[in-house]
Amino acid sequence: MDEKTMVNDILGNVKTDLTTYQNAISECENMRVKTNTTTNSKQ
């Protein structure tokens, strides 16, 4: 396997990991907003 192929594989994996991390952050933010909205509406 040549160096270019290895670098492309690594960059592809990093991109996938960053996308997964971004989705997790978005889901956490959505849950926080939902929790705050629900909590505020009960008061």
C-alpha positions in Angstrom: 0.0 0.0 0.0 1.5 3.3 -1.0 1.7 6.4 1.2 -1.1 8.3 -0.6 -3.5 5.5 -0.1 -2.7 5.2 3.6 -3.1 9.0 4.1 -6.5 8.9 2.2 -7.7 6.1 4.4 -6.7 7.9 7.6 -8.3 11.1 6.5 -11.5 9.2 5.6 -11.6 7.7 9.0 -11.0 11.0 10.7 -13.8 12.6 8.7 -16.2 9.8 9.7 -15.2 10.1 13.4 -15.7 13.9 13.3 -19.1 13.5 11.6 -20.1 11.0 14.3 -18.9 13.4 17.0 -20.8 16.3 15.4 -24.0 14.2 15.4 -23.6 13.3 19.0 -23.1 16.9 20.0 -26.3 17.9 18.0 -28.3 15.1 19.7 -27.1 16.3 23.2 -28.0 19.9 22.3 -31.5 18.8 21.1 -32.0 16.8 24.3 -31.0 19.8 26.4 -33.4 22.1 24.5 -36.2 19.6 24.9 -35.5 19.2 28.6 -35.4 23.0 29.1 -38.6 23.4 27.1 -40.4 20.7 29.0 -39.2 22.0 32.4 -40.2 25.6 31.6 -43.6 24.6 30.3 -44.4 22.8 33.6 -43.6 25.8 35.7 
